[in-house]
Amino acid sequence: MVGGAIVDRLAEPSRLLVARRSAPEKLAGLWEFPGGKVEPGEDPEAALRRELGEELGIEVRVGAELAARPPGGWPLNDRASMRVWFAEILAGEPEPLEDHDELKWVSLSGPDEVLGLPWIPADFPIVRELLASVGMPAAGGRA
C-alpha cells in the first residue's frame, strides 16, 4: 500500500490535505492519508501518483518518503503495510472521487488540529511521525 501526505508545498509545508473515508463501514467517517494498492510490477511512487489521480483527480509531485518504523512500511494490520510519501499538487483541484466523502486542509502550525481528527487507528503513528518530521511536537492529542 502507498499513501500520500499531500502538503501545500514540499519545502516548509504549512498545511496537510486529509481525506475522510466513506467505506468500508468500519472505517467510514475516519480520516486517512489517501492512496491505495501497488499493482504487480508497478513502482510504488508511480502507484501513488496513479491512486491520487483516481481518488482525488490530482496530479502530484512526489517528495521524500516518510521514514517508517519498522523499515519497509507502516503496519496497517497483520498482512499489510503502507509506505507514505510527501506530495504536492501540480495540477487539478482535489475532490473526493473514490472512497472518500470529504477532503480537508489542516494546519501544520500546531499539532491540535491534526491530532484532533478521528484518524484510522493504523494511520495515527504516521501522523505523529509526520508532525515530528516537519518540526512540530506531537504532544497533546490522542494516542
NUKOLDREN-963721 format. One line per 5 residues: number of its first residue (from 1); their letters; for each residue x, y, z negated of C-alpha. Coordinates in nm, 2 decimals. Layout:
BEGIN
NUM	a	X/Y/Z ~ ...
end
This chain:
BEGIN
1	mvgga	0.00/0.00/0.00 ~ 0.11/0.36/0.06 ~ -0.02/0.68/-0.09 ~ 0.02/1.05/-0.02 ~ 0.09/1.31/-0.28
6	ivdrl	-0.03/1.59/-0.05 ~ 0.11/1.92/-0.16 ~ 0.07/2.28/-0.03 ~ 0.44/2.28/0.06 ~ 0.72/2.03/0.03
11	aepsr	0.96/2.29/-0.11 ~ 0.84/2.41/-0.45 ~ 0.48/2.28/-0.44 ~ 0.22/2.46/-0.64 ~ -0.10/2.26/-0.55
16	llvar	-0.18/1.89/-0.50 ~ -0.47/1.76/-0.29 ~ -0.66/1.48/-0.46 ~ -0.94/1.25/-0.34 ~ -1.24/1.11/-0.52
21	rsape	-1.33/0.75/-0.44 ~ -1.68/0.67/-0.31 ~ -1.63/0.30/-0.31 ~ -1.60/0.03/-0.43 ~ -1.85/0.08/-0.71
26	klagl	-1.60/0.01/-0.99 ~ -1.37/0.29/-0.86 ~ -1.64/0.53/-0.74 ~ -1.60/0.88/-0.90 ~ -1.24/0.83/-0.99
31	wefpg	-0.96/1.03/-0.83 ~ -0.66/0.90/-0.64 ~ -0.38/0.96/-0.40 ~ -0.52/0.90/-0.05 ~ -0.36/0.63/0.16
36	gkvep	-0.40/0.26/0.23 ~ -0.26/-0.06/0.37 ~ 0.05/-0.11/0.57 ~ -0.02/-0.32/0.88 ~ 0.22/-0.61/0.96
41	gedpe	0.53/-0.47/1.13 ~ 0.44/-0.11/1.05 ~ 0.68/0.13/0.89 ~ 0.54/0.25/0.55 ~ 0.58/0.62/0.64
46	aalrr	0.41/0.56/0.97 ~ 0.13/0.38/0.79 ~ 0.09/0.68/0.55 ~ 0.06/0.92/0.85 ~ -0.20/0.69/1.01
51	elgee	-0.40/0.64/0.69 ~ -0.41/1.01/0.61 ~ -0.53/1.08/0.97 ~ -0.81/0.82/0.94 ~ -0.92/0.91/0.58
56	lgiev	-0.88/1.29/0.59 ~ -0.84/1.39/0.95 ~ -0.50/1.55/0.90 ~ -0.15/1.52/1.04 ~ 0.13/1.54/0.78
61	rvgae	0.50/1.58/0.74 ~ 0.62/1.31/0.51 ~ 0.88/1.42/0.25 ~ 1.06/1.24/-0.03 ~ 0.93/0.92/-0.19
66	laarp	0.82/0.95/-0.55 ~ 1.06/0.70/-0.72 ~ 0.86/0.41/-0.86 ~ 0.92/0.22/-1.18 ~ 0.99/-0.07/-1.10
71	pggwp	1.16/-0.01/-0.77 ~ 0.96/-0.13/-0.47 ~ 0.63/0.03/-0.57 ~ 0.39/0.13/-0.84 ~ 0.19/-0.17/-0.97
76	lndra	-0.18/-0.15/-0.88 ~ -0.27/-0.49/-1.00 ~ -0.10/-0.84/-1.02 ~ -0.10/-0.87/-0.64 ~ -0.04/-0.52/-0.50
81	smrvw	0.18/-0.22/-0.55 ~ 0.19/0.12/-0.39 ~ 0.47/0.35/-0.27 ~ 0.39/0.72/-0.28 ~ 0.55/1.00/-0.07
86	faeil	0.51/1.37/-0.09 ~ 0.35/1.51/0.22 ~ 0.24/1.85/0.36 ~ -0.03/1.92/0.61 ~ 0.09/2.01/0.96
91	agepe	-0.25/2.01/1.14 ~ -0.61/1.96/1.06 ~ -0.84/2.06/0.77 ~ -0.87/1.78/0.52 ~ -1.22/1.63/0.50
96	pledh	-1.34/1.32/0.31 ~ -1.40/1.10/0.62 ~ -1.35/0.75/0.48 ~ -1.36/0.60/0.12 ~ -1.39/0.94/-0.05
101	delkw	-1.68/1.18/-0.12 ~ -1.48/1.49/-0.24 ~ -1.13/1.64/-0.20 ~ -0.99/1.90/-0.43 ~ -0.68/2.11/-0.46
106	vslsg	-0.55/2.12/-0.81 ~ -0.28/2.35/-0.95 ~ 0.06/2.22/-1.05 ~ 0.13/2.53/-1.26 ~ 0.02/2.34/-1.57
111	pdevl	-0.05/1.97/-1.64 ~ -0.40/2.01/-1.78 ~ -0.59/2.05/-1.45 ~ -0.42/1.74/-1.30 ~ -0.42/1.52/-1.61
116	glpwi	-0.78/1.62/-1.70 ~ -0.92/1.44/-1.39 ~ -1.06/1.09/-1.43 ~ -0.79/0.91/-1.23 ~ -0.79/0.55/-1.11
121	padfp	-0.60/0.39/-1.40 ~ -0.32/0.25/-1.18 ~ -0.26/0.60/-1.04 ~ -0.21/0.76/-1.38 ~ 0.15/0.67/-1.43
126	ivrel	0.22/0.80/-1.08 ~ 0.05/1.13/-1.17 ~ 0.28/1.16/-1.48 ~ 0.59/1.09/-1.27 ~ 0.48/1.34/-1.00
131	lasvg	0.44/1.61/-1.27 ~ 0.78/1.54/-1.41 ~ 0.94/1.54/-1.06 ~ 0.80/1.90/-0.99 ~ 0.93/2.01/-1.33
136	mpaag	0.60/2.00/-1.51 ~ 0.60/1.84/-1.85 ~ 0.32/1.57/-1.86 ~ 0.23/1.65/-2.22 ~ -0.13/1.65/-2.32
141	gra	-0.40/1.49/-2.11 ~ -0.50/1.13/-2.12 ~ -0.27/0.83/-2.14
end
